[in-house]
């Protein structure tokens, strides 16, 4: 993912809810707790609970702290306290799931951002451009608005930053190999800089933003008492390695393939082999998934995950589960991750590595917001 100052692309959606309604929230295919009202958008009912058709992925507060909005991955908005409802993408066709929400300075509007960089503006939120329809190396994970609300920054999982409107570009980690994916961005005072945060606790400061320390997260190393735990231990120990594998054995790729090919399936099958699973060396994700299906080691997406399992994705990728937390988050070691895109298979494979990713699978997505197609069962 690279950075830009302004792509100037056209808005994909800019919707406003009819002013004659007052809503407590809208999600999925329609509204809930609908009540008549006149004039502008009215505040939602307080201390209420409403069902969501999709996972909640973002939260933004009103300027006075008297309310907040929640956004779901299908674009539905829930407004609480003194937060007004100004429209949503609930029930609309999306090219990619929504991943965040940001409020305007006066609280009379908000933006939704999708993982493909699409921006959806509601209320008095202005549309200043987006990455929707533009090529991305990695998905967008978060956004933050400028102090006056006349611009915003988008951040991608590789640390690429995209600045629109009056937002200025101060730098990014795009093109830099990271130990873990970026999942948040915060604005410095006055909008003259920003911080990027990664799932492993990494913090990257740009512009006037100062670096004052960080938290550190590493998935705990389980004991090697089971085959799944052995697989996790191996995958974690190989984090950061490139396509040459362990001792330059190319993850057991055939001798004729000792050049840089896409290698996530090679890596995953290598992990399983060394953990004790009798699995052939696989170079192609669909073939690996087919083997798992015919070998009784496959479960559809949504199955309970265990350490050592594999996650198969659409489009083609496979990662190794190294931690499953009680709060629902999952960590995987993904081979052939964060390579340089747009220059062909060899360049991507030579520049990629084994990377730790952490995510929640409740909306059917995994690392990089890829859609999960199934689970490879190690046990």
Buried (B, 14 or more C-beta within 10 A) or exposed (E): BBBBEBBEBEBBBBEEBEEEBBBBBBBBEEBBEEEEEEEEBBBBBEEEEBEBBBBBBBEBBBEEEBBBBBBBBBBBBBBBBBBBBBBBBBBBEBEBBBBBBBBBBEBBBBBBBBBBBBBBBBBBBBBBBBBBEBEBBBBBBBBBBBBEBBBBBBBBBBBBBBBBBBBBBBBBBBBEBBBBBBBBBBBBEEBBBBBBBBBBBBBBBBBEBEEEEEEEBBBEEBEBEBBBBBBBBBBBEBBEBBBBBBEEEBBBBEEEBEEBBBBBBBBBBBBBBBBEBEBEBBBEBBEBBEBBBEBEBBBEBEBEBBBBBBBBBBEBBBBBBBBBEEEEBBBBBBBBBBBBBEEEEBBBBBBBBBBBBBBBBBBBBBBBBBEBBBBBBBE
